[in-house]
Amino acid sequence: MLTIVIPTRNRPHFLPRLLSYYREQSFAPTIVFADSSDSDSVDKNKEVIAGIGSTLKIEHRIYDPEESYVSKITDSLATIRTPFTALGADDDFFVPKGLERAVQFLMEQSDYVLAHGEAVAFELESGAVFGQITKVNPYNQRSIDEPTSTARLHDHFANYSTTYYSVHRTEQLYENFVKRIKTKTDLAFGELVPTGLSVIQGKVRKLDGLYMARQDFAAKEYEVMDVLDWIATPGWGEQYERFRDCLAAELHQRDQIELHEGRNLIKEVFARYLSTELMPVQNQRAPSDRLRRSLRTIPGARQVWRRLRPLNPKVNREINLPALLRSSSIYHAEFMPIYRAITTPPKDLRGALGGLSG
């Protein structure tokens, strides 16, 4: 019923941690690794997968190191025959029961296209692969239950959280990634395209129970572009137009909304998104000439920016490390296998990599 697609590149130390966890959980879904690593890392990944044996269903798809992230995911999705798919990362953990709840819900609710549950983000000492967890915080996942595509778009972009890690209907996910490739957009717009398409296509439900744990890094492996730098990059306006037109075409196809009306709607909802993203910048510094020029490219953005205030969602007090380690926590039973996988290296896979110190 379900396949997990996990892109990976030159991070073989994460696979033993992840696969030993899924082995302990008797994980039933097929795991597809979309691997664009260099040859040395590919060989190490092969050793780890071989060391796991036949206890897990694993497909190791090897791509050229120059293959783009979105291209190798799209190619992998084209081969999947299960009705549902989840996209993961090699440093994250899905809770099997959380995936089961999401699949069951989507099977019963045809007007929903995505489902997920409660998610957490954790950090380790010095960003290691194994070690003591130093911090656990909620990782924002939401329901988007409005009955119309336009209302869902407004909700999604005004209160943005990614839908990347949800359980998807495979056919829709594949088609949305194909459309993402056609837009030829950067990573930021490239995320917004499939998430926007999904909420046009149907509702999103956050279910009770722990669904996944994502590793966060105090020292980022790559620099995240400042939103002002993003909107000031050459060609940004052209990329925005391709993003806008893609979503407007989906609105036209799904709800027979005229293309010019769809474009105006996307301008409006994206202005809300951009204004919310810019709010922390407003609190730190006065708007620059560059910002003013950029805001003029999105009709209504400055007005919306002035009106919006930072959102203050209720904090889930169950999502912190001391609470999760208490047996009374509603998430304790599903969190502890993840905790053990993170804090205790798998002895039987250490030899494949000559040690897993981090």
C-alpha positions, 0 to 999 in steps of 0.5 A: 500500500505504501512506498517510502522514497528517500533521496540521499547523497554522500551521507552513508553514515546516516543509513545504518541508523535509519535502517536499523531503526526500521529493522527493529520496527519490522517496517513493511513498506518498500524503501526506495533510496534515490542515491546520487552519491559519489562512487565511494559513498555508493559502495558504502551504502551498498554494504550497509543495505547488504548488511541489513539482509532481507528483513526490509524491502529496499530498492537502491536506485543509483543516479549520476552525481550530477542528477538533480534532487527533483529529477531523481525523485521524479524518476523514482516516483515513476516506478512506484506501484503502491497507491500511497507514497511518502517522501523522507530524508536519510536523517529522519524517522517515520513512525510506522503506526503514524504512516498506517494511520495516514494511509488508512485515513486516505483510504476512507476519505477520498476528498483528502489528498495528504495526511500526516501526524504530530512531528518533532525536530531534534538536535544532537551534540555537535550535529553528530549521527549518534549521540545524546539528544540536546533539544526536541521541538515541535515540527509544524504540521497542519490540517487544511480542511476548507471545502474549496481550493481557493480557501485552502490556498489562502490558509496554506500560504498565510500559515505556511508549513511544508507538506513534503513529508506527508503521505501522498496519493502516488499518482498525484505526487508524481504528476505534481513533481513532473509539473514542478520540473516543467516550471524550472524553478529554484529550490524555494519556488520548487517546494511551493509548486507541489505544496500549492498544487496539493492543496488545490487538489484536496484537503490535508489532515493532521492526525493524532499520534506521533508521525515522524522525527526530523533531525535539525542541525545547529550548524547548517550543512548549507546556507539558507538564503535570506528572503530579501536575497531570494527576491532580489536574485536575477530572474526571480520575477520570471520564476514567480510568473512560472510558479503563478501560472502553474497554480493558476492552470491547476485552478482552471483545470480543477474548478474552472476558474478563469486563468486571469482570475487564477493568476490574481488569486495566486498573487494575493495568496503569495503576497500573504506568504511573502509578507509573513516570511518578511515579518522577522526581517521587519523586526530586525531592520528597516525596509531597504530600497531593494525590499521596496522594489521587490515588494512592488512585483507582488500586487498588494504585498506591502499592504498585506505585510503591514496588516499581518502579525506573527502567528502564535500557534499553541505550543504542544507541551508534550513535545520536548525531551523530558516529556517524551521520555516520561512513560506517561507521555502519549508519544512515549511508546512511539518516540522511544524506538527513535530515541534508541536508534539515535543514542545507540549505534547498531553494532552489527553494521559498524564494520561496514563503515569502519565505525560510526562515530559521527 
